[in-house]
Amino acid sequence: MTLVELVITISIILLITTLCFPSDNVEKYQVNSFIKQLCSDIRYVRNINMMGNTNAYVYLNNNDEGSSFTLNENKKDIKQVHLPKTCKIEYTRPMIKFKADGTPYPSGTTIKIIYKDIKKEITIVPISGRVLIKEGKYEV
């Protein structure tokens, strides 16, 4: 097998996989990726706040351009992650910070991400500061 044959075979496989992967799955992947990144960044902020740096926080944005979150540390925006336009985010408090003992400041919060018929919820437990993901299948 020559290198040219190998490259052609790989490109054909990639083309077939791209055609078989519907855009709906891409948006679901983007939503899941957004949720995992948000949880990871909230946990990062919690660890940074527990080490004494109280200038780190996550800020949730909901405007005409869409929903997103911003990770801010020492008054600098470290990163901003956007949800797909078809998704909606609801939250009780836009800024997420923690005290030195790891409990949320001022209290716990709930963040809901809604995409078509899929609902996912991120809960920051008020007493412990744990970050939990609850998917729609746990809804009553």
C-alpha positions in Angstrom: 0.0 0.0 0.0 1.5 3.3 -1.0 1.2 6.6 0.9 -1.1 8.0 -1.8 -3.5 5.1 -1.4 -3.5 5.5 2.4 -4.2 9.3 2.2 -7.1 8.7 -0.2 -8.5 5.9 2.0 -8.4 8.1 5.1 -10.0 11.1 3.3 -12.8 8.9 2.0 -13.4 7.5 5.5 -13.5 11.1 6.9 -15.9 12.2 4.2 -18.3 9.4 4.9 -18.1 10.0 8.7 -18.8 13.7 8.2 -21.9 13.0 6.1 -23.2 10.5 8.6 -22.8 12.8 11.6 -25.9 15.0 11.6 -25.8 18.6 12.7 -28.2 17.9 15.6 -25.5 15.6 17.2 -22.9 18.4 16.7 -25.1 20.8 18.7 -25.7 18.2 21.4 -21.9 17.7 21.6 -21.4 21.5 21.8 -23.9 21.7 24.7 -22.3 18.8 26.5 -18.9 20.4 26.0 -20.1 23.8 27.3 -21.5 22.1 30.4 -18.4 20.2 31.1 -16.2 23.3 30.6 -18.5 25.4 32.8 -18.3 22.8 35.6 -14.6 22.5 35.2 -14.1 26.2 35.4 -16.4 26.6 38.4 -14.3 23.9 40.2 -11.1 25.8 39.2 -12.5 29.0 40.6 -13.4 27.2 43.8 -9.8 25.8 44.2 -8.3 29.2 43.4 -10.6 31.0 45.9 -9.8 28.4 48.6 -6.0 29.1 48.1 -6.7 32.7 48.9 -7.1 34.4 45.6 -10.6 36.0 45.9 -10.2 37.8 42.6 -11.3 34.8 40.5 -14.9 34.2 39.5 -17.1 32.9 36.7 -19.6 35.3 35.2 -22.7 34.0 33.3 -23.8 36.2 30.3 -27.2 36.1 28.6 -27.6 38.8 25.9 -28.8 39.3 22.3 -25.6 37.6 21.0 -26.4 34.4 22.9 -25.5 32.8 26.2 -21.9 32.4 27.4 -19.7 32.4 30.5 -16.5 34.3 31.2 -13.7 33.1 33.5 -12.1 36.1 35.2 -9.0 36.0 37.3 -7.2 39.1 38.8 -9.6 41.4 36.8 -8.6 39.8 33.5 -10.9 37.7 31.3 -9.1 34.4 30.9 -11.6 32.8 28.6 -15.1 33.2 27.3 -17.2 30.2 26.1 -20.4 30.5 24.1 -23.4 28.2 23.8 -24.9 27.5 20.4 -27.6 30.0 19.4 -30.4 27.5 19.8 -29.7 27.0 23.5 -30.9 28.9 26.4 -29.3 29.4 29.8 -31.1 30.3 33.0 -29.4 31.1 36.3 -30.3 32.5 39.7 -27.0 34.4 40.2 -24.7 35.6 37.4 -21.4 35.7 39.4 -20.0 32.5 40.9 -17.4 32.9 43.7 -16.4 30.9 46.7 -15.3 31.6 50.3 -11.9 30.4 51.7 -13.6 27.3 53.1 -15.0 26.3 49.7 -18.6 27.2 50.2 -20.2 29.4 47.6 -20.4 33.1 48.1 -23.1 34.4 48.9 -24.9 31.0 48.6 -25.4 28.1 46.3 -27.0 28.5 42.8 -28.6 26.6 40.0 -27.8 26.9 36.3 -30.2 25.4 33.7 -29.2 24.8 30.1 -32.1 24.1 27.8 -31.6 22.8 24.3 -34.8 21.7 22.5 -36.2 18.9 24.6 -33.0 18.4 26.6 -32.6 20.1 30.0 -29.4 19.9 32.0 -28.9 21.5 35.4 -25.7 22.5 37.2 -26.2 22.8 41.0 -23.6 24.4 43.3 -24.5 22.9 46.7 -24.8 25.7 49.3 -23.1 23.9 52.3 -20.3 22.0 50.6 -19.7 24.0 47.4 -19.8 20.8 45.3 -20.6 21.2 41.6 -23.1 18.6 40.3 -24.6 18.0 36.9 -28.2 16.8 36.7 -29.6 15.7 33.3 -33.2 15.8 32.2 -33.7 12.1 32.9 -33.7 12.8 36.6 -36.6 15.2 36.4 -39.8 14.2 38.0 
